[in-house]
Amino acid sequence: MEQTSLTSSKTTAPWDVVTQPGPVLVAAIHAGHTIRGSLAPWLEIGETDRLREEDPLTDFFLTAGDTIIRANRSRFEFDLNRPSETAVTTNPEDTWGLRIWKPDMPEREKELSLRLHRQFYDQVARCVDEMIEAHGRILVLDVHSYNHRRAGRDAEPDDPQLSPDIDLGATTLDKDIFGGLLERFGDALRSHPLNGRTLEVGTNIRWKDGGHFPEWLHAKYGDAACVITLEYKKVFMDEWGRSADILALQDLREGFLAAVDEARDWLAEYPAPGQAQSKARMPA
């Protein structure tokens, strides 16, 4: 097992990447909350409000992967699910009307964040290149969460018909190739109840795309990488506070582990064409 990250003796590493043999990569690129020290004076948003717009605890699902990626820094230091043009922004229109950074944040700080953004994508490319070389076809699971009580803790939640417990983002996925994998993955998620009830699992309901990260993977690797974004509704936590429902998290993780097992079986049953030919030529 190899572990790599950008390290610093003075602050949290921007992300961690752990690589192990196998065709499944699980990423939690919005799980982080820390902000590097040099940026802190330029923050306008409070810590609680910032946490609500991040994806805490999505790293709880990482153990299902062979290669795992965890972002340790806040999405607002550099948003790894956006292109470089909007990965660091002081414009509230880019952040749902929220004022994250003071408008006079120094350009040098923005450039440092963008450099980290580039380094992340360079490192991911090296990992994915090696995985595809080894396995021919891989699965990337991009784990996020979303708020459904925007009007306040005690207000009515969002319409459940438009807010499934898990929304699977599959807009970059070729259903002619991976439709069976997607169906089995969703069924496995539903097979494990949450607090005794069956999960509502939808596909492409809340968002028309999964963001820059899955789009970049698809553009670079085509059908060699099946990418699914998972958006978990924050039913496992109080999105207006700092508390989590551990039993709910465990239920969700059990479903996730079962879904990944189903995906592994599918990948073994339906290898990439070139990979299948290579295996056929191998001596028994």
JOGI-V484212 format. One record per helix or strand. SS is the DSSP state (helix for helix, strand for strand). FROM is the first residue (numbers start at 1). TO is the last residue. If there is no record, write none. Layout:
ss=SS from=FROM to=TO
ss=SS from=FROM to=TO
This chain:
ss=strand from=2 to=5
ss=strand from=15 to=19
ss=strand from=24 to=28
ss=strand from=34 to=34
ss=helix from=37 to=40
ss=strand from=43 to=43
ss=helix from=47 to=52
ss=helix from=58 to=64
ss=strand from=67 to=71
ss=strand from=73 to=73
ss=helix from=84 to=87
ss=helix from=92 to=94
ss=strand from=101 to=101
ss=helix from=107 to=135
ss=strand from=138 to=146
ss=helix from=160 to=162
ss=strand from=166 to=169
ss=helix from=175 to=190
ss=strand from=194 to=194
ss=strand from=197 to=197
ss=strand from=201 to=203
ss=helix from=212 to=224
ss=strand from=225 to=233
ss=strand from=237 to=237
ss=strand from=244 to=244
ss=helix from=246 to=269
ss=helix from=273 to=281
